[in-house]
Amino acid sequence: MLDRRTLLNTSAAATAVSAVSAPHKVTSKDALNNLQHDIEPRGSLPEGRVEKLPELDMESRLDFAQAFRKWSLRDFGRNNLKQLYGILEDQNIDPTNSPPIEKLLEIIGDDPNIYTAMRCKTTVQQIMWKNLVDGFHAHKDLYLAELASAEGQGPGTLELNPTLNIPEYAKHEIHIQPGGYIGDPLGGYVYHYGVNVFTLDLNSEDIFHRSLADIVPVPEDGKMNSFLDLGTGIAQLPLAMKERFPNADIWGIDTAAPMLRYGHMRAVELGLDINLCQRLAEDTQFESNSFDVITAYILFHEVPTEDTRKILSEVKRILRPGGVFFPVDFKTYDQRPPSANSRLNQWWDHVYNNEVWTEEYRDSNFSELMREAGLIVNENAPTLSKNFWNSLMATKKA
Ligand SMILES: C[S@@+](CC[C@H](N)C(=O)[O-])C[C@H]1O[C@@H](n2cnc3c(N)ncnc32)[C@H](O)[C@@H]1O
């Protein structure tokens, strides 16, 4: 990761930022007043949950990246799909049931339409990350001060562990995000806005995580006093769960300090009492039988199967009898064999978008892994999309 700090003239940056001001809304005004370094140069999005990007130019460039992604997936993508399916049908191959990836790549050869469409996906990611990294790092000292200012404040707590032994598998520049989750101190800011572009604005104002929190299943006995989110990232799910269950103890853990620091800052701003810790999902340090509900949203496709086994056995240990485990992730191939289009896109993500473990994850049988860990599996869990997500949950024998 480039250290852009040396390129900054921080006092000029501070003047530029403070010169542009706009009203902002947050849930707790008192919490905001305590945040001495909260910069919000252009105010917040309409609901007041998410700050606008620091400069209009940055926002426009991101809008372009999002439109480009939409076009490459939808309009251009549709033409590409016809091309791909045409090639397969010419060879009497059913495109809705993909041949193995090696065979598929051999059949496609060097078809320029298909490769251009795929290349667009990578290019748009690169444009998106560069815009965000450059934009936030242009005011790096201010954002670091904002994070530091929130650190000693509540509501909620933040526990960082600079000596945590982060596993090798979690150190990649995942999704080609510069610095990945752990290598850029402003990684939380970059991730929050970047993922919204990636999901084509689906998560504006955290709407996706709020919808997800609404469907998180609770134990049959109705007791829901303690909740943990594994691989919580910037803690969007714990924040939404605190809104749904204001009296519950809400926890989130993650390996990545930049993500957790940003999540904690947002909890302070929103006035939501959640606890975030830099810990490993395979070694959570919580007492046995601690939690009523445990979730993990899009964690497991980023973890090797061997480590998934360790995490699942830790889940079994810290879930209380009758408690619910709700891991939301992509469908594995045993749940739905991929079409040629999905298979090609998943391979592309693995090779060019640095989704290092996703192929191994898709080839695994996640229900079976949960059973092996001693959990009771239900394959008809609530889901926000039956076609897309895995619809799995599990319980610990009461
Ligand atoms: C795709 S992100 C998902 C983040 C979050 N759940 C969300 O809703 O956006 C995966 C997260 O898992 C974290 N992670 C990866 N391996 C982990 C582990 N062994 N223990 C805890 N967190 C881990 C990463 O740092 C990253 O923040």
The ligand as a Tripos MOL2 file, in Angstrom:
@<TRIPOS>MOLECULE
LIG
   27    29     1     0     0
SMALL
NO_CHARGES

@<TRIPOS>ATOM
      1 C1        -16.7340   -9.9980    2.8090 C.3       1 LIG1
      2 S1        -16.2940   -9.2820    4.3410 S.3       1 LIG1
      3 C2        -17.8790   -9.2330    5.0730 C.3       1 LIG1
      4 C3        -17.9750   -8.1670    6.0910 C.3       1 LIG1
      5 C4        -19.3520   -7.9920    6.7340 C.3       1 LIG1
      6 N1        -19.9070   -9.2400    7.2270 N.3       1 LIG1
      7 C5        -20.3320   -7.2640    5.8710 C.2       1 LIG1
      8 O1        -21.5130   -7.4080    6.1500 O.co2     1 LIG1
      9 O2        -19.9490   -6.5140    4.9620 O.co2     1 LIG1
     10 C6        -15.5030  -10.5860    5.2560 C.3       1 LIG1
     11 C7        -14.9560  -10.1040    6.5950 C.3       1 LIG1
     12 O3        -14.4930  -11.2340    7.3200 O.3       1 LIG1
     13 C8        -13.3110  -10.8750    8.0060 C.3       1 LIG1
     14 N2        -12.5970  -12.1220    8.3240 N.ar      1 LIG1
     15 C9        -11.9670  -12.9670    7.4700 C.ar      1 LIG1
     16 N3        -11.4910  -14.0360    8.1420 N.ar      1 LIG1
     17 C10       -11.8360  -13.8710    9.4450 C.ar      1 LIG1
     18 C11       -11.6190  -14.6310   10.6320 C.ar      1 LIG1
     19 N4        -10.9700  -15.7760   10.6110 N.pl3     1 LIG1
     20 N5        -12.1160  -14.1590   11.7900 N.ar      1 LIG1
     21 C12       -12.7820  -12.9820   11.8320 C.ar      1 LIG1
     22 N6        -13.0110  -12.2170   10.7420 N.ar      1 LIG1
     23 C13       -12.5360  -12.6530    9.5630 C.ar      1 LIG1
     24 C14       -12.6010   -9.9350    7.0580 C.3       1 LIG1
     25 O4        -11.6680   -9.1190    7.7120 O.3       1 LIG1
     26 C15       -13.7840   -9.1470    6.4800 C.3       1 LIG1
     27 O5        -14.0500   -7.9880    7.2200 O.3       1 LIG1
@<TRIPOS>BOND
     1     1     2 1
     2     2     3 1
     3     2    10 1
     4     3     4 1
     5     4     5 1
     6     5     6 1
     7     5     7 1
     8     7     8 2
     9     7     9 1
    10    10    11 1
    11    11    12 1
    12    11    26 1
    13    12    13 1
    14    13    14 1
    15    13    24 1
    16    14    15 ar
    17    14    23 ar
    18    15    16 ar
    19    16    17 ar
    20    17    18 ar
    21    17    23 ar
    22    18    19 1
    23    18    20 ar
    24    20    21 ar
    25    21    22 ar
    26    22    23 ar
    27    24    25 1
    28    24    26 1
    29    26    27 1
@<TRIPOS>SUBSTRUCTURE
     1 LIG1         1 GROUP 0 **** ****
